Amino acid sequence: MVFAIIVNSQIPQNKTLSELMDILRSYSAETVSQPYPVSFPLDKNDAQLDKYIEKADIVVALGGDGTIIHIAKKAAIYNKPVLGINTGQLGFMAGLEANELHRMSYLFDGNYTTRSRMMLRISMGEQEFHALNEAVVSRGSLSRMIELSVKNHEQSVVSYRADGLIVATPTGSTAYSLSAGGPIVDSAVECMLLTPICPHSLRSRSYIFDAAAKLTVSADLRADHSVYLTVDGEEGLPLLADEPITIEKSAYSARIIQIGSRAFYEVLDHKLLNR
């Protein structure tokens, strides 16, 4: 197996990286080259990082959930599985914690699973993005509530007067959508979640659509309104007048490695529910 090691350069992790490299050498594992440092937001035009990932059989990402998510999206383009090693805080996406590197032996013994995670394709005008967690349409910091309407395959579904809305994958159901009152969805399910942010109605609820949905989100852009699209926590992009956002299932799927046999609900209970 050939490994590509990618580290979040903004997180101190020399000890973890050194231990990981020692373990890989002990198994005579091949690495693409020296560990590749990245900072966030990722440079989408980093051709060297793309080549680095393309040469590997397995991509190892050292960092928190943000690191793992952004590297998994890059790796999805080349259909490469990603093992996340948590050196951040929550580490919900991680296959191993920094103090569990001895369990790398499971990887070489074949005692691991690779789980496919649905992604979203988001288009706005001529711009296209892919999300593993969510796409967020929200008001600017100084603007008032915004009027948002959602269609599915051109059929009207719902309108919100709110601070914004979230369209999330099942992976993203435990992130921003959960904080906004959305449901938890097993990551093995393929669907889209629509969750309003601070809606001005007690009757506003989340919606769940099947994976074949094609959602169109439109905002009423008045003079005193500024509205932004944010994809997986990256920099917000302003919406222009009469420019709807289309969200559908991506042709790419992220492949996340889990070491051992920890089930989704076991990780959920340990990482989120008991915090």
Phi, psi and omega in degrees: 000140177253127184252140168251121182257119181239129184238144173283109185291350181271356180244124177296122184206032183300319182295315180296316181296317180298317179295319179298314181296323177297318180294316180297320178294325181294336177262009181055034179284145180268139174244152183301311177190208177293154177309139185263115180276138176230155172233166187240147002290150181296146173281110183296341182256023179281089183295329180294320178296319178300316179295322180299314180290319184299329183282347189266159169270323180226135177257127178251122181249121177258120180160202177263194182300321179300316179299312183297317181297313184291323177288323179297324177293319177297314183293332181299329180299328182253010178058040181258135177283150183237129171256116178268131174247117189282113170240015179257227184255279186289305178069037182295330182272353188285145173273337179217150169271162181300331180269012181244021185296339176299339180279002173300337177300330178299324181296316181285338176274354181083012181269067179206164176235151175245117185254131180276132180243125178298143176238166179249146170253125182241127178235138178219108187064233179266003182266142181228139180223161175231137184235140172263329179261293187195162167248133183238128173249119187215162181284160173288168186295334183251359183269169180274182174305153182242152176267122183235137176234146183233133174240153173237115185051046176071003177261128182298136181246304186200154172235143180234145163248108192203180174283344180160190176212159182238131169247114189239156169275171172302324175300317180283354181294339179261012180249235185300321181301320179296319179296331180271007176099010180282166182280159171272129181238134177305132184294346178281345181278144176252111180196176175237140178251135175244115184232123178284151178255116180048060181289149180269052179196135178285347182265358181286130183225167174285154174240148173239127180246154176287169186292345179274000181296149173229100187268141174239122181250126179236144180241143175276101185269094177271173185300326183264014181247137167234132186232140185231149171255128177234130182246118179051040175076009178280179184300136182288141178248130182290140174278145175259160181301139177056036178238088181290161178251130178253131182230127180210175179295136178282154174287344179265150172230136176281141179245115186248127180273133173243126180274136180077209188236029180290123182280162180306316185286333175292315178295318179301314181295318183287318188273326188244305191292333182259012180279000000 
